[in-house]
Amino acid sequence: LANCHSLSSIPPFDTSNVVSMGYTFGACWNVSSIPFFDTHNVSSMAETFFSCTSLSSVPLFDTSNVTNMGRMFEYCKNLTSIPPFDTTNVNNVNNTFHDCKNVVSGASAMYKQLSTKANPPSAHYATFSSCGIDTQQGLAELNKIPTAWGGLSGTNYSNTGNNTNTGN
């Protein structure tokens, strides 16, 4: 949606034939929630909610045909949870949850789902970088995710200021 900076809500509309939702709601800064959309035909959700800084929740979309989730929620700093999206066909999750600083749940489950599937995404740079870092629960999840995926596993990071890096 072009020039959606001042939009505070997204009205429902028919997306049943949409194949790419790339940057559809990018930079809709004031939108705090998104209605459910029919996304069963969508193959790309890259940057769909990029920089929606007020977004705090999203419904569980049908992502069974999605191959690209790159930067999908990057900079959604008020997002509080990551739904268990179907990532069966996803091969790009670069920066997907980067800087979603207030996530309290779902990051470690999403990492486990992505990393243990038959063909894990080859593009996973900074997928969870700074995801949940401003919450104790989110930080605990981030510490379970390897640094190769943007996590903090092996770094002994805490947001109390007493950080020690083990070099892993």
N, C-alpha and C positions, 0 to 999 in steps of 0.2 A: 504494500500500500504506500504509494508515494506520498510524501509529506504527512506522515502519520504521527509526527512528534507530539502533537497536542491531543491526540485521540486517547480517551480514558478507558474505552471498552471496544471490543471487537464484536460486531454483530454476526450472528450465524449466517452462513451462506453456503450454497451448494458447491462442494469440492469433489463430488463423486467421480468426475472425469479428469481431475487434475493429475498430471504426471510429475511435475516439479513444483515444489513450494519454496524453492530457493529464494531467500531474502524477502519472503512475502510480508512478514511483520518486522523486518529489520529496523532497528532504531525507533520503535514505537515506545518511547521512554516511559509514558504514563500508564500503559496498559498493565494491570495487575493480575488479570486472569484471562484465559483464552477459552472460548466455548469448544465443545467437542466438534471435530470436523471428520467427515468421511475421508479417510486417507488410504483406503485399501488399494488404490491404483498408483499411489505416489512412489517414485523411485529415488527422488532426491529431496531431502529436507535440509540441505546445506544452508546454514545461516538463516533459517526460517525465523528464529526468534532472537537473532544476533542483537545484542545491546538493548534488549528490552529490560532496562534496569529496574523497573518497578514490578516486573513479573514475579509473582510469588508461588504460583501453582499452575500446572498444566494437566489436562486429562490424559488418560492412557490411550493414545492414538494407535490405530492399526499400522504398524511399521513393518509388517511381514514382507513387503516388497521393496523396502527402502535399502539402497546400497550406499548412499552417502549421507552421513549425519555430521559431516565436518562443520565445526563452529555453530552447530544448531542452537545452542544455548549460551554461547560465549558472552561474557559480561552481563549475564542475568544475575546480578549481585544479590537480589532478594529472593531468588528461587530457594525453597526450603526442602524440597525432596525430589528425587529422581524416580519417576515411575519405571516399572519393569518392562520397558519396551521390548518388543520382539526384535532381536538383532541377528536373526538367522542369516540374512543376506547382506548385512552391512560389511563393507570393506574399508570405509573411511570414517574414522572418529577423531581425526585431528582437531584438537582444541574444543571438542564438543561441550565440555562443562568447565572450560577454563574461566577462572575468576567468578565462579558461582559461589561466592564466599560464605553465604548463609545456609547452604545445604546441610541438613542434619541427618538425612537418611537416604539410602539408595545408591550411593557411590560405590561402596565395596561390593554390593550385590551386582551392580552393573559391570564392574570390572571383572568379577568372577564369571559372569555370563559371557562377556566378550572374549576373555582370554582362554576359556576352556572349551569353546565351541570347536567343531571339526576344522574350520578354517578361520582362525582369529584374524581380525583386521590387520593388514600390513601397515596401514596408515593410522597410527595411534599416538602421534606426537602431542604431548601436553594435554591429553584427553581430560585429565582430572587436575591439572595445575591450579593450585589455590582453591580448589573446590571444597567448601566447608571449613576453610581455614579460620574463619571468625567464630566458629561454634565448637564447643568441646566434643559433641557427638560427631560432628563432621570431621574434625581433626583426628579423632580416633579412627574413623573410616579411612581418611587420607593416609594415615600411617600404616595401613594394611595394603596399600597399592604401591607397586614398584615405581621407582623414579622414572623408568623408561616409559611409563604411561602418565607421568606427571604427578605421581604420588610422592609420598615421603618415607616409604618403607626403608628402614635401615639408617635413617638420619637422626632418629630420636628427637624430632622437632616437637616443641610444645609452644603454645601461644602465651606462655607465662614469662618469656624472656630468658629462660634457662635452657638454651638449646646447645646440644652437643652433636657434632657430626661424626659418625663412626667411619665415614669414608666409603660406605657401601653405595 
